[in-house]
């Protein structure tokens, strides 16, 4: 856990209430563990903000203000954390830009139909030197592969597959999960904005599908990587998840107190909570800002959003 900061950054959370999938309370706890202080929240309306503020005050053990709006919240804090549903993300991103503060936003950054406007916002963050990070935690579990399969470090990554268990059905499963596998591929292979998609397909595009597999190939120059996202609906936790690189698969196990470990069936390695690892990294960037780091984060989010939208557009039109 990071050392306490004498003047902790003030964090505002959009969407702090406890819902079935709501990450607000978990993000709040992680930021406080990272040495920040959650000072205020905003909700869908004044009632939601008050309810979220009371819940977080009880959870964190100190007063939390309820802001009148997302714009008002952004003016009161040093960084904005967006944990609300996707349709509200654009408004929150605009509030952070107007206030001139960094932002950590739940994935996907925006819906795929709004990708062009979302990418414009990403570039505005970068141009103003403001940190923008999308809440994609899976790259922080790749240390388990380093430990169990060290030979992968010297191999070209030709295949990546991921299995997730979303709550929704049909297209919403893909929309909610696709950013995760894209972020893992970005962490494994130095793809740039020039990366292209090919051979995009799925097994079940029906509105009520509970099982689906989305596959595509990423190409850059002569390099190719086959990507597969396996989705099996699971409305209640713990939700199964696994990751495979070049044929080497690790399955996630969640134990008491949300302890996390990965196993290949014979060997097991424990990992730190990737959500907290992402928050700790973001919090460190707040106290030690760096222009190159800000641009790198923006480039990752921009490329991921482009690929995200291209895959979903192809699936919708196909």
RAMODA-V204544 format. One record per pair of residues at least 4 apart in sequence whose C-alpha atoms are under 7 Angstrom apart, sorted by sequence separation. I is the first residue (numbers start at 0). GAP is how many residues later the second one is. D is the distance in whole Angstrom. If there is no record, write none. Layout:
# RAMODA-V204544
I/GAP/D
I/GAP/D
This chain:
# RAMODA-V204544
17/4/6
22/4/6
23/4/6
24/4/6
25/4/6
26/4/6
27/4/6
28/4/6
29/4/6
30/4/7
31/4/5
43/4/6
44/4/6
45/4/6
46/4/6
47/4/6
48/4/6
49/4/6
50/4/6
51/4/6
52/4/6
53/4/6
54/4/6
55/4/6
56/4/6
67/4/6
68/4/6
69/4/6
70/4/7
71/4/7
72/4/7
83/4/7
87/4/7
88/4/6
89/4/6
90/4/6
91/4/6
92/4/6
93/4/6
94/4/6
95/4/6
96/4/6
104/4/6
109/4/6
110/4/6
113/4/6
114/4/6
115/4/6
116/4/6
117/4/6
118/4/6
119/4/6
120/4/6
121/4/6
122/4/6
123/4/6
124/4/6
125/4/6
141/4/7
142/4/6
143/4/6
144/4/5
145/4/5
150/4/7
167/4/6
168/4/6
170/4/6
171/4/6
172/4/6
173/4/6
177/4/6
178/4/6
179/4/6
180/4/6
181/4/6
182/4/6
183/4/6
184/4/6
185/4/6
190/4/6
204/4/7
218/4/6
219/4/7
243/4/5
244/4/7
253/4/6
254/4/5
262/4/6
263/4/7
272/4/6
273/4/6
274/4/6
275/4/6
276/4/6
277/4/6
278/4/6
279/4/6
280/4/6
281/4/6
282/4/7
283/4/6
284/4/5
289/4/6
290/4/6
291/4/6
292/4/6
293/4/6
294/4/6
295/4/6
296/4/6
297/4/6
298/4/6
299/4/6
300/4/6
301/4/6
302/4/6
303/4/6
304/4/6
305/4/6
306/4/6
307/4/6
308/4/6
309/4/6
310/4/6
311/4/6
312/4/6
313/4/6
16/5/7
30/5/5
31/5/5
42/5/5
56/5/5
66/5/6
95/5/5
109/5/6
124/5/5
144/5/7
167/5/5
185/5/6
203/5/6
218/5/5
233/5/6
243/5/4
253/5/6
254/5/6
262/5/4
30/6/7
31/6/7
42/6/4
56/6/5
66/6/5
73/6/6
95/6/7
124/6/7
217/6/6
218/6/7
242/6/6
243/6/6
253/6/5
261/6/6
262/6/6
16/7/6
17/7/7
41/7/5
56/7/5
81/7/7
95/7/7
124/7/7
165/7/6
216/7/7
217/7/5
242/7/5
252/7/6
253/7/7
260/7/7
261/7/5
15/8/4
16/8/7
40/8/6
55/8/7
109/8/6
203/8/5
216/8/6
217/8/6
241/8/6
242/8/7
251/8/7
252/8/5
260/8/5
261/8/6
14/9/6
15/9/6
202/9/6
216/9/5
241/9/4
251/9/6
252/9/6
260/9/4
27/10/6
81/10/7
201/10/7
202/10/5
215/10/6
216/10/6
240/10/6
241/10/6
251/10/5
259/10/6
260/10/6
12/11/7
40/11/7
52/11/5
201/11/5
202/11/7
215/11/5
240/11/6
250/11/5
251/11/7
259/11/6
40/12/6
52/12/6
201/12/4
214/12/6
215/12/7
239/12/7
249/12/6
250/12/5
259/12/7
39/13/7
52/13/6
200/13/6
201/13/6
214/13/4
249/13/5
250/13/6
259/13/7
200/14/5
213/14/6
214/14/6
249/14/5
199/15/6
200/15/6
212/15/7
213/15/5
248/15/6
49/16/5
79/16/6
199/16/4
212/16/6
213/16/7
237/16/7
48/17/5
198/17/5
212/17/4
48/18/7
197/18/6
198/18/6
211/18/6
212/18/6
161/19/6
196/19/7
197/19/5
211/19/5
88/20/7
89/20/7
196/20/6
197/20/6
210/20/6
211/20/7
73/21/6
88/21/6
196/21/5
210/21/5
45/22/6
69/22/6
73/22/6
78/22/5
79/22/6
80/22/6
81/22/6
82/22/7
85/22/7
195/22/6
196/22/6
209/22/6
210/22/6
77/23/6
78/23/5
79/23/5
80/23/5
81/23/5
82/23/5
194/23/7
195/23/5
209/23/5
39/24/5
40/24/6
41/24/6
70/24/5
74/24/5
78/24/6
79/24/6
80/24/6
81/24/6
85/24/6
194/24/6
195/24/6
10/25/7
15/25/7
38/25/5
39/25/4
40/25/5
41/25/5
69/25/7
73/25/6
85/25/7
108/25/6
194/25/5
9/26/6
10/26/6
11/26/6
37/26/7
38/26/6
39/26/6
40/26/6
193/26/7
7/27/6
8/27/5
9/27/5
10/27/5
11/27/6
12/27/7
13/27/6
14/27/6
39/27/6
41/27/6
106/27/6
7/28/5
8/28/6
9/28/6
10/28/6
11/28/5
12/28/5
13/28/5
14/28/5
41/28/6
96/28/7
101/28/5
102/28/6
103/28/6
104/28/6
105/28/6
106/28/5
7/29/6
9/29/6
11/29/5
12/29/6
13/29/6
100/29/6
101/29/5
102/29/5
103/29/5
104/29/5
105/29/5
106/29/7
4/30/6
101/30/6
102/30/6
103/30/6
104/30/6
3/31/5
24/31/7
41/31/7
103/31/7
0/32/6
1/32/5
2/32/7
40/32/7
156/32/7
0/33/6
1/33/6
39/33/7
170/34/7
16/35/5
169/35/6
15/36/5
169/36/6
170/36/6
169/37/4
168/38/7
169/38/5
168/39/5
169/39/4
168/40/5
169/40/6
168/41/5
137/42/6
135/43/7
135/44/6
138/44/7
138/45/5
137/46/6
135/47/6
138/48/6
180/48/7
13/56/7
23/59/5
22/60/6
11/61/6
11/62/7
168/64/7
11/65/6
167/65/7
10/66/6
157/66/6
158/66/5
159/66/6
160/66/6
161/66/6
162/66/6
163/66/6
164/66/6
165/66/7
166/66/6
9/67/5
10/67/6
11/67/6
12/67/6
13/67/6
14/67/7
15/67/7
157/67/4
158/67/5
159/67/5
160/67/5
161/67/5
162/67/5
163/67/5
164/67/5
165/67/5
166/67/6
9/68/5
10/68/5
11/68/5
12/68/5
13/68/5
14/68/5
107/68/7
156/68/7
157/68/6
158/68/6
159/68/7
160/68/6
161/68/6
162/68/6
163/68/7
164/68/5
165/68/6
166/68/5
8/69/6
9/69/7
10/69/6
11/69/6
12/69/6
13/69/6
14/69/4
164/69/5
12/70/7
13/70/6
107/71/6
106/72/7
164/74/6
164/75/6
163/76/6
164/76/7
163/77/5
162/78/5
163/78/7
162/79/5
161/80/6
162/80/6
161/81/4
160/82/6
161/82/6
160/83/5
159/84/6
160/84/7
159/85/5
158/86/6
159/86/6
158/87/5
157/88/6
156/89/6
192/110/5
191/111/7
199/111/7
200/114/7
143/118/7
181/122/6
143/125/6
178/125/7
143/127/7
178/129/7
140/130/7
177/130/7
140/133/6
139/134/5
137/136/7
136/137/5
139/137/7
136/138/5
136/141/6
128/162/6
130/163/5
129/164/7
132/164/6
128/165/6
131/165/7
131/166/6
133/167/7
125/168/6
125/169/6
125/172/6
122/175/7
121/176/6
121/180/6
118/183/6
114/190/7
114/191/7
114/194/6
111/196/7
111/197/4
111/200/7
29/246/5
33/246/5
30/248/6
29/249/6
33/249/6
